[in-house]
Amino acid sequence: MPSGKHRAETTMTLTPEEVDIAHRSFVDRPDMPRMTNAEKEWTYLQNKLRHQQMLCDGSYSEQKG
């Protein structure tokens, strides 16, 4: 990259359990367009990646108290 910054390529997939959770987590609502299972999985994966990034940069902590 011209800026000298390097972006790591990451491949992430969902486990069978996460796929099932994704399918059940995004319910159809009459005021919103229907999501396909692929869209539900993509949205779940994006949220999973965002959560991991927040854990890495310290903006989210799983510690209670």
PyMOL Python script that loads the backbone (N, CA, C, O; Angstrom):
from pymol import cmd

cmd.read_pdbstr("""\
ATOM      1  N   MET A   1       0.839  -1.176   0.000  1.00  0.00           N
ATOM      2  CA  MET A   1       0.000   0.000   0.000  1.00  0.00           C
ATOM      3  C   MET A   1       0.883   1.237   0.000  1.00  0.00           C
ATOM      4  O   MET A   1       1.921   1.254   0.661  1.00  0.00           O
ATOM      5  N   PRO A   2       0.496   2.251  -0.715  1.00  0.00           N
ATOM      6  CA  PRO A   2       1.326   3.455  -0.798  1.00  0.00           C
ATOM      7  C   PRO A   2       1.566   4.139   0.531  1.00  0.00           C
ATOM      8  O   PRO A   2       2.618   4.750   0.718  1.00  0.00           O
ATOM      9  N   SER A   3       0.619   4.058   1.470  1.00  0.00           N
ATOM     10  CA  SER A   3       0.782   4.750   2.742  1.00  0.00           C
ATOM     11  C   SER A   3       1.778   4.052   3.667  1.00  0.00           C
ATOM     12  O   SER A   3       2.133   4.586   4.718  1.00  0.00           O
ATOM     13  N   GLY A   4       2.226   2.861   3.278  1.00  0.00           N
ATOM     14  CA  GLY A   4       3.149   2.120   4.115  1.00  0.00           C
ATOM     15  C   GLY A   4       2.452   1.268   5.162  1.00  0.00           C
ATOM     16  O   GLY A   4       3.108   0.541   5.908  1.00  0.00           O
ATOM     17  N   LYS A   5       1.135   1.350   5.224  1.00  0.00           N
ATOM     18  CA  LYS A   5       0.387   0.544   6.182  1.00  0.00           C
ATOM     19  C   LYS A   5       0.043  -0.790   5.544  1.00  0.00           C
ATOM     20  O   LYS A   5      -0.223  -0.874   4.345  1.00  0.00           O
ATOM     21  N   HIS A   6       0.054  -1.825   6.359  1.00  0.00           N
ATOM     22  CA  HIS A   6      -0.248  -3.174   5.885  1.00  0.00           C
ATOM     23  C   HIS A   6      -1.548  -3.642   6.510  1.00  0.00           C
ATOM     24  O   HIS A   6      -1.726  -3.567   7.725  1.00  0.00           O
ATOM     25  N   ARG A   7      -2.443  -4.121   5.683  1.00  0.00           N
ATOM     26  CA  ARG A   7      -3.700  -4.654   6.196  1.00  0.00           C
ATOM     27  C   ARG A   7      -3.640  -6.170   6.111  1.00  0.00           C
ATOM     28  O   ARG A   7      -3.383  -6.734   5.048  1.00  0.00           O
ATOM     29  N   ALA A   8      -3.879  -6.819   7.237  1.00  0.00           N
ATOM     30  CA  ALA A   8      -3.854  -8.278   7.264  1.00  0.00           C
ATOM     31  C   ALA A   8      -5.131  -8.824   6.632  1.00  0.00           C
ATOM     32  O   ALA A   8      -6.228  -8.334   6.902  1.00  0.00           O
ATOM     33  N   GLU A   9      -4.981  -9.830   5.800  1.00  0.00           N
ATOM     34  CA  GLU A   9      -6.127 -10.519   5.215  1.00  0.00           C
ATOM     35  C   GLU A   9      -6.632 -11.520   6.243  1.00  0.00           C
ATOM     36  O   GLU A   9      -5.850 -12.286   6.806  1.00  0.00           O
ATOM     37  N   THR A  10      -7.914 -11.515   6.483  1.00  0.00           N
ATOM     38  CA  THR A  10      -8.506 -12.414   7.470  1.00  0.00           C
ATOM     39  C   THR A  10      -9.645 -13.175   6.829  1.00  0.00           C
ATOM     40  O   THR A  10     -10.494 -12.600   6.148  1.00  0.00           O
ATOM     41  N   THR A  11      -9.651 -14.464   7.054  1.00  0.00           N
ATOM     42  CA  THR A  11     -10.767 -15.287   6.617  1.00  0.00           C
ATOM     43  C   THR A  11     -11.438 -15.832   7.854  1.00  0.00           C
ATOM     44  O   THR A  11     -10.800 -16.448   8.707  1.00  0.00           O
ATOM     45  N   MET A  12     -12.726 -15.599   7.940  1.00  0.00           N
ATOM     46  CA  MET A  12     -13.463 -16.082   9.091  1.00  0.00           C
ATOM     47  C   MET A  12     -14.736 -16.742   8.591  1.00  0.00           C
ATOM     48  O   MET A  12     -15.404 -16.244   7.684  1.00  0.00           O
ATOM     49  N   THR A  13     -15.050 -17.855   9.193  1.00  0.00           N
ATOM     50  CA  THR A  13     -16.288 -18.541   8.860  1.00  0.00           C
ATOM     51  C   THR A  13     -17.092 -18.743  10.134  1.00  0.00           C
ATOM     52  O   THR A  13     -16.575 -18.602  11.243  1.00  0.00           O
ATOM     53  N   LEU A  14     -18.350 -19.072   9.959  1.00  0.00           N
ATOM     54  CA  LEU A  14     -19.202 -19.352  11.094  1.00  0.00           C
ATOM     55  C   LEU A  14     -19.240 -20.844  11.343  1.00  0.00           C
ATOM     56  O   LEU A  14     -19.203 -21.644  10.408  1.00  0.00           O
ATOM     57  N   THR A  15     -19.316 -21.212  12.606  1.00  0.00           N
ATOM     58  CA  THR A  15     -19.490 -22.615  12.956  1.00  0.00           C
ATOM     59  C   THR A  15     -20.934 -23.011  12.617  1.00  0.00           C
ATOM     60  O   THR A  15     -21.790 -22.141  12.455  1.00  0.00           O
ATOM     61  N   PRO A  16     -21.205 -24.301  12.510  1.00  0.00           N
ATOM     62  CA  PRO A  16     -22.599 -24.719  12.272  1.00  0.00           C
ATOM     63  C   PRO A  16     -23.556 -24.163  13.331  1.00  0.00           C
ATOM     64  O   PRO A  16     -24.683 -23.787  13.008  1.00  0.00           O
ATOM     65  N   GLU A  17     -23.119 -24.109  14.580  1.00  0.00           N
ATOM     66  CA  GLU A  17     -23.957 -23.548  15.637  1.00  0.00           C
ATOM     67  C   GLU A  17     -24.230 -22.061  15.401  1.00  0.00           C
ATOM     68  O   GLU A  17     -25.353 -21.597  15.601  1.00  0.00           O
ATOM     69  N   GLU A  18     -23.202 -21.310  14.973  1.00  0.00           N
ATOM     70  CA  GLU A  18     -23.383 -19.885  14.707  1.00  0.00           C
ATOM     71  C   GLU A  18     -24.304 -19.650  13.509  1.00  0.00           C
ATOM     72  O   GLU A  18     -25.074 -18.689  13.499  1.00  0.00           O
ATOM     73  N   VAL A  19     -24.231 -20.509  12.514  1.00  0.00           N
ATOM     74  CA  VAL A  19     -25.132 -20.407  11.364  1.00  0.00           C
ATOM     75  C   VAL A  19     -26.576 -20.566  11.838  1.00  0.00           C
ATOM     76  O   VAL A  19     -27.456 -19.802  11.440  1.00  0.00           O
ATOM     77  N   ASP A  20     -26.810 -21.559  12.686  1.00  0.00           N
ATOM     78  CA  ASP A  20     -28.143 -21.781  13.225  1.00  0.00           C
ATOM     79  C   ASP A  20     -28.607 -20.570  14.032  1.00  0.00           C
ATOM     80  O   ASP A  20     -29.752 -20.137  13.905  1.00  0.00           O
ATOM     81  N   ILE A  21     -27.726 -20.032  14.851  1.00  0.00           N
ATOM     82  CA  ILE A  21     -28.066 -18.851  15.647  1.00  0.00           C
ATOM     83  C   ILE A  21     -28.393 -17.670  14.732  1.00  0.00           C
ATOM     84  O   ILE A  21     -29.361 -16.947  14.964  1.00  0.00           O
ATOM     85  N   ALA A  22     -27.586 -17.483  13.701  1.00  0.00           N
ATOM     86  CA  ALA A  22     -27.828 -16.382  12.755  1.00  0.00           C
ATOM     87  C   ALA A  22     -29.196 -16.521  12.115  1.00  0.00           C
ATOM     88  O   ALA A  22     -29.932 -15.540  12.005  1.00  0.00           O
ATOM     89  N   HIS A  23     -29.542 -17.714  11.697  1.00  0.00           N
ATOM     90  CA  HIS A  23     -30.831 -17.938  11.040  1.00  0.00           C
ATOM     91  C   HIS A  23     -31.992 -17.626  11.978  1.00  0.00           C
ATOM     92  O   HIS A  23     -33.025 -17.120  11.540  1.00  0.00           O
ATOM     93  N   ARG A  24     -31.830 -17.922  13.258  1.00  0.00           N
ATOM     94  CA  ARG A  24     -32.910 -17.713  14.217  1.00  0.00           C
ATOM     95  C   ARG A  24     -32.900 -16.325  14.850  1.00  0.00           C
ATOM     96  O   ARG A  24     -33.908 -15.899  15.413  1.00  0.00           O
ATOM     97  N   SER A  25     -31.788 -15.621  14.768  1.00  0.00           N
ATOM     98  CA  SER A  25     -31.657 -14.338  15.465  1.00  0.00           C
ATOM     99  C   SER A  25     -32.315 -13.175  14.737  1.00  0.00           C
ATOM    100  O   SER A  25     -32.763 -12.224  15.377  1.00  0.00           O
ATOM    101  N   PHE A  26     -32.380 -13.235  13.443  1.00  0.00           N
ATOM    102  CA  PHE A  26     -32.922 -12.125  12.664  1.00  0.00           C
ATOM    103  C   PHE A  26     -34.311 -12.519  12.187  1.00  0.00           C
ATOM    104  O   PHE A  26     -34.474 -13.201  11.176  1.00  0.00           O
ATOM    105  N   VAL A  27     -35.299 -12.075  12.937  1.00  0.00           N
ATOM    106  CA  VAL A  27     -36.678 -12.447  12.623  1.00  0.00           C
ATOM    107  C   VAL A  27     -37.241 -11.515  11.561  1.00  0.00           C
ATOM    108  O   VAL A  27     -36.840 -10.355  11.462  1.00  0.00           O
ATOM    109  N   ASP A  28     -38.171 -12.031  10.771  1.00  0.00           N
ATOM    110  CA  ASP A  28     -38.825 -11.213   9.756  1.00  0.00           C
ATOM    111  C   ASP A  28     -39.795 -10.257  10.432  1.00  0.00           C
ATOM    112  O   ASP A  28     -40.571 -10.641  11.307  1.00  0.00           O
ATOM    113  N   ARG A  29     -39.728  -9.007  10.004  1.00  0.00           N
ATOM    114  CA  ARG A  29     -40.631  -7.981  10.530  1.00  0.00           C
ATOM    115  C   ARG A  29     -41.384  -7.362   9.363  1.00  0.00           C
ATOM    116  O   ARG A  29     -40.809  -7.158   8.293  1.00  0.00           O
ATOM    117  N   PRO A  30     -42.661  -7.060   9.557  1.00  0.00           N
ATOM    118  CA  PRO A  30     -43.449  -6.514   8.453  1.00  0.00           C
ATOM    119  C   PRO A  30     -42.965  -5.145   7.982  1.00  0.00           C
ATOM    120  O   PRO A  30     -43.218  -4.768   6.838  1.00  0.00           O
ATOM    121  N   ASP A  31     -42.276  -4.397   8.840  1.00  0.00           N
ATOM    122  CA  ASP A  31     -41.811  -3.060   8.477  1.00  0.00           C
ATOM    123  C   ASP A  31     -40.400  -3.054   7.876  1.00  0.00           C
ATOM    124  O   ASP A  31     -39.849  -1.989   7.597  1.00  0.00           O
ATOM    125  N   MET A  32     -39.817  -4.236   7.677  1.00  0.00           N
ATOM    126  CA  MET A  32     -38.465  -4.321   7.122  1.00  0.00           C
ATOM    127  C   MET A  32     -38.433  -5.378   6.022  1.00  0.00           C
ATOM    128  O   MET A  32     -39.224  -6.321   6.040  1.00  0.00           O
ATOM    129  N   PRO A  33     -37.516  -5.219   5.062  1.00  0.00           N
ATOM    130  CA  PRO A  33     -37.401  -6.244   4.014  1.00  0.00           C
ATOM    131  C   PRO A  33     -36.965  -7.579   4.607  1.00  0.00           C
ATOM    132  O   PRO A  33     -36.219  -7.619   5.585  1.00  0.00           O
ATOM    133  N   ARG A  34     -37.433  -8.663   4.010  1.00  0.00           N
ATOM    134  CA  ARG A  34     -37.021  -9.997   4.456  1.00  0.00           C
ATOM    135  C   ARG A  34     -35.547 -10.212   4.168  1.00  0.00           C
ATOM    136  O   ARG A  34     -35.026  -9.756   3.150  1.00  0.00           O
ATOM    137  N   MET A  35     -34.882 -10.909   5.074  1.00  0.00           N
ATOM    138  CA  MET A  35     -33.467 -11.245   4.883  1.00  0.00           C
ATOM    139  C   MET A  35     -33.371 -12.708   4.476  1.00  0.00           C
ATOM    140  O   MET A  35     -34.070 -13.562   5.022  1.00  0.00           O
ATOM    141  N   THR A  36     -32.506 -12.987   3.516  1.00  0.00           N
ATOM    142  CA  THR A  36     -32.224 -14.375   3.170  1.00  0.00           C
ATOM    143  C   THR A  36     -31.322 -14.958   4.254  1.00  0.00           C
ATOM    144  O   THR A  36     -30.751 -14.217   5.054  1.00  0.00           O
ATOM    145  N   ASN A  37     -31.196 -16.276   4.281  1.00  0.00           N
ATOM    146  CA  ASN A  37     -30.283 -16.892   5.246  1.00  0.00           C
ATOM    147  C   ASN A  37     -28.862 -16.407   5.028  1.00  0.00           C
ATOM    148  O   ASN A  37     -28.125 -16.205   5.993  1.00  0.00           O
ATOM    149  N   ALA A  38     -28.462 -16.215   3.772  1.00  0.00           N
ATOM    150  CA  ALA A  38     -27.111 -15.723   3.481  1.00  0.00           C
ATOM    151  C   ALA A  38     -26.915 -14.318   4.054  1.00  0.00           C
ATOM    152  O   ALA A  38     -25.850 -14.010   4.589  1.00  0.00           O
ATOM    153  N   GLU A  39     -27.933 -13.472   3.945  1.00  0.00           N
ATOM    154  CA  GLU A  39     -27.835 -12.115   4.516  1.00  0.00           C
ATOM    155  C   GLU A  39     -27.772 -12.164   6.035  1.00  0.00           C
ATOM    156  O   GLU A  39     -27.047 -11.383   6.652  1.00  0.00           O
ATOM    157  N   LYS A  40     -28.521 -13.069   6.639  1.00  0.00           N
ATOM    158  CA  LYS A  40     -28.482 -13.228   8.091  1.00  0.00           C
ATOM    159  C   LYS A  40     -27.088 -13.680   8.533  1.00  0.00           C
ATOM    160  O   LYS A  40     -26.551 -13.170   9.517  1.00  0.00           O
ATOM    161  N   GLU A  41     -26.511 -14.628   7.811  1.00  0.00           N
ATOM    162  CA  GLU A  41     -25.169 -15.114   8.144  1.00  0.00           C
ATOM    163  C   GLU A  41     -24.147 -14.000   7.978  1.00  0.00           C
ATOM    164  O   GLU A  41     -23.259 -13.854   8.818  1.00  0.00           O
ATOM    165  N   TRP A  42     -24.253 -13.208   6.907  1.00  0.00           N
ATOM    166  CA  TRP A  42     -23.318 -12.111   6.647  1.00  0.00           C
ATOM    167  C   TRP A  42     -23.409 -11.062   7.765  1.00  0.00           C
ATOM    168  O   TRP A  42     -22.387 -10.574   8.247  1.00  0.00           O
ATOM    169  N   THR A  43     -24.628 -10.723   8.170  1.00  0.00           N
ATOM    170  CA  THR A  43     -24.824  -9.742   9.239  1.00  0.00           C
ATOM    171  C   THR A  43     -24.254 -10.266  10.552  1.00  0.00           C
ATOM    172  O   THR A  43     -23.601  -9.525  11.287  1.00  0.00           O
ATOM    173  N   TYR A  44     -24.499 -11.540  10.849  1.00  0.00           N
ATOM    174  CA  TYR A  44     -23.958 -12.151  12.070  1.00  0.00           C
ATOM    175  C   TYR A  44     -22.431 -12.101  12.033  1.00  0.00           C
ATOM    176  O   TYR A  44     -21.797 -11.755  13.030  1.00  0.00           O
ATOM    177  N   LEU A  45     -21.841 -12.444  10.894  1.00  0.00           N
ATOM    178  CA  LEU A  45     -20.385 -12.443  10.770  1.00  0.00           C
ATOM    179  C   LEU A  45     -19.822 -11.039  10.946  1.00  0.00           C
ATOM    180  O   LEU A  45     -18.796 -10.869  11.605  1.00  0.00           O
ATOM    181  N   GLN A  46     -20.472 -10.030  10.369  1.00  0.00           N
ATOM    182  CA  GLN A  46     -20.002  -8.655  10.525  1.00  0.00           C
ATOM    183  C   GLN A  46     -20.044  -8.235  11.993  1.00  0.00           C
ATOM    184  O   GLN A  46     -19.127  -7.570  12.475  1.00  0.00           O
ATOM    185  N   ASN A  47     -21.093  -8.616  12.695  1.00  0.00           N
ATOM    186  CA  ASN A  47     -21.192  -8.299  14.118  1.00  0.00           C
ATOM    187  C   ASN A  47     -20.127  -9.049  14.927  1.00  0.00           C
ATOM    188  O   ASN A  47     -19.572  -8.506  15.883  1.00  0.00           O
ATOM    189  N   LYS A  48     -19.852 -10.278  14.545  1.00  0.00           N
ATOM    190  CA  LYS A  48     -18.812 -11.064  15.218  1.00  0.00           C
ATOM    191  C   LYS A  48     -17.440 -10.406  15.026  1.00  0.00           C
ATOM    192  O   LYS A  48     -16.657 -10.304  15.970  1.00  0.00           O
ATOM    193  N   LEU A  49     -17.160  -9.967  13.810  1.00  0.00           N
ATOM    194  CA  LEU A  49     -15.890  -9.287  13.537  1.00  0.00           C
ATOM    195  C   LEU A  49     -15.785  -7.975  14.311  1.00  0.00           C
ATOM    196  O   LEU A  49     -14.729  -7.655  14.856  1.00  0.00           O
ATOM    197  N   ARG A  50     -16.879  -7.219  14.356  1.00  0.00           N
ATOM    198  CA  ARG A  50     -16.888  -5.951  15.096  1.00  0.00           C
ATOM    199  C   ARG A  50     -16.630  -6.210  16.585  1.00  0.00           C
ATOM    200  O   ARG A  50     -15.880  -5.470  17.221  1.00  0.00           O
ATOM    201  N   HIS A  51     -17.247  -7.255  17.139  1.00  0.00           N
ATOM    202  CA  HIS A  51     -17.047  -7.610  18.549  1.00  0.00           C
ATOM    203  C   HIS A  51     -15.586  -7.955  18.810  1.00  0.00           C
ATOM    204  O   HIS A  51     -15.006  -7.502  19.796  1.00  0.00           O
ATOM    205  N   GLN A  52     -14.992  -8.755  17.929  1.00  0.00           N
ATOM    206  CA  GLN A  52     -13.587  -9.134  18.120  1.00  0.00           C
ATOM    207  C   GLN A  52     -12.672  -7.921  18.037  1.00  0.00           C
ATOM    208  O   GLN A  52     -11.709  -7.818  18.796  1.00  0.00           O
ATOM    209  N   GLN A  53     -12.969  -6.990  17.109  1.00  0.00           N
ATOM    210  CA  GLN A  53     -12.146  -5.795  16.993  1.00  0.00           C
ATOM    211  C   GLN A  53     -12.251  -4.940  18.252  1.00  0.00           C
ATOM    212  O   GLN A  53     -11.258  -4.380  18.716  1.00  0.00           O
ATOM    213  N   MET A  54     -13.456  -4.844  18.797  1.00  0.00           N
ATOM    214  CA  MET A  54     -13.645  -4.065  20.026  1.00  0.00           C
ATOM    215  C   MET A  54     -12.904  -4.699  21.202  1.00  0.00           C
ATOM    216  O   MET A  54     -12.373  -3.983  22.051  1.00  0.00           O
ATOM    217  N   LEU A  55     -12.862  -6.020  21.261  1.00  0.00           N
ATOM    218  CA  LEU A  55     -12.095  -6.688  22.308  1.00  0.00           C
ATOM    219  C   LEU A  55     -10.605  -6.391  22.156  1.00  0.00           C
ATOM    220  O   LEU A  55      -9.904  -6.158  23.141  1.00  0.00           O
ATOM    221  N   CYS A  56     -10.126  -6.401  20.902  1.00  0.00           N
ATOM    222  CA  CYS A  56      -8.701  -6.165  20.651  1.00  0.00           C
ATOM    223  C   CYS A  56      -8.281  -4.736  20.970  1.00  0.00           C
ATOM    224  O   CYS A  56      -7.204  -4.513  21.521  1.00  0.00           O
ATOM    225  N   ASP A  57      -9.132  -3.763  20.624  1.00  0.00           N
ATOM    226  CA  ASP A  57      -8.726  -2.374  20.837  1.00  0.00           C
ATOM    227  C   ASP A  57      -9.119  -1.831  22.211  1.00  0.00           C
ATOM    228  O   ASP A  57      -8.849  -0.674  22.533  1.00  0.00           O
ATOM    229  N   GLY A  58      -9.762  -2.687  23.018  1.00  0.00           N
ATOM    230  CA  GLY A  58     -10.078  -2.297  24.383  1.00  0.00           C
ATOM    231  C   GLY A  58     -11.356  -1.493  24.539  1.00  0.00           C
ATOM    232  O   GLY A  58     -11.676  -1.058  25.645  1.00  0.00           O
ATOM    233  N   SER A  59     -12.095  -1.284  23.453  1.00  0.00           N
ATOM    234  CA  SER A  59     -13.327  -0.501  23.572  1.00  0.00           C
ATOM    235  C   SER A  59     -14.485  -1.325  24.120  1.00  0.00           C
ATOM    236  O   SER A  59     -15.562  -0.788  24.379  1.00  0.00           O
ATOM    237  N   TYR A  60     -14.271  -2.615  24.297  1.00  0.00           N
ATOM    238  CA  TYR A  60     -15.273  -3.493  24.911  1.00  0.00           C
ATOM    239  C   TYR A  60     -14.548  -4.490  25.786  1.00  0.00           C
ATOM    240  O   TYR A  60     -13.540  -5.070  25.382  1.00  0.00           O
ATOM    241  N   SER A  61     -15.066  -4.687  26.990  1.00  0.00           N
ATOM    242  CA  SER A  61     -14.469  -5.637  27.907  1.00  0.00           C
ATOM    243  C   SER A  61     -15.536  -6.613  28.383  1.00  0.00           C
ATOM    244  O   SER A  61     -16.655  -6.207  28.698  1.00  0.00           O
ATOM    245  N   GLU A  62     -15.205  -7.869  28.436  1.00  0.00           N
ATOM    246  CA  GLU A  62     -16.141  -8.876  28.925  1.00  0.00           C
ATOM    247  C   GLU A  62     -16.089  -9.009  30.443  1.00  0.00           C
ATOM    248  O   GLU A  62     -16.817  -9.812  31.026  1.00  0.00           O
ATOM    249  N   GLN A  63     -15.233  -8.225  31.077  1.00  0.00           N
ATOM    250  CA  GLN A  63     -15.151  -8.259  32.538  1.00  0.00           C
ATOM    251  C   GLN A  63     -16.375  -7.584  33.124  1.00  0.00           C
ATOM    252  O   GLN A  63     -16.831  -6.558  32.620  1.00  0.00           O
ATOM    253  N   LYS A  64     -16.894  -8.153  34.173  1.00  0.00           N
ATOM    254  CA  LYS A  64     -18.061  -7.586  34.856  1.00  0.00           C
ATOM    255  C   LYS A  64     -17.599  -6.830  36.089  1.00  0.00           C
ATOM    256  O   LYS A  64     -16.592  -7.174  36.708  1.00  0.00           O
ATOM    257  N   GLY A  65     -18.349  -5.802  36.432  1.00  0.00           N
ATOM    258  CA  GLY A  65     -18.052  -5.096  37.655  1.00  0.00           C
ATOM    259  C   GLY A  65     -17.620  -3.745  37.401  1.00  0.00           C
ATOM    260  O   GLY A  65     -17.327  -3.004  38.339  1.00  0.00           O
TER     261      GLY A  65
END
""", "prot")
cmd.dss("prot")
cmd.show_as("cartoon", "prot")
cmd.util.cbc("prot")
cmd.orient("prot")
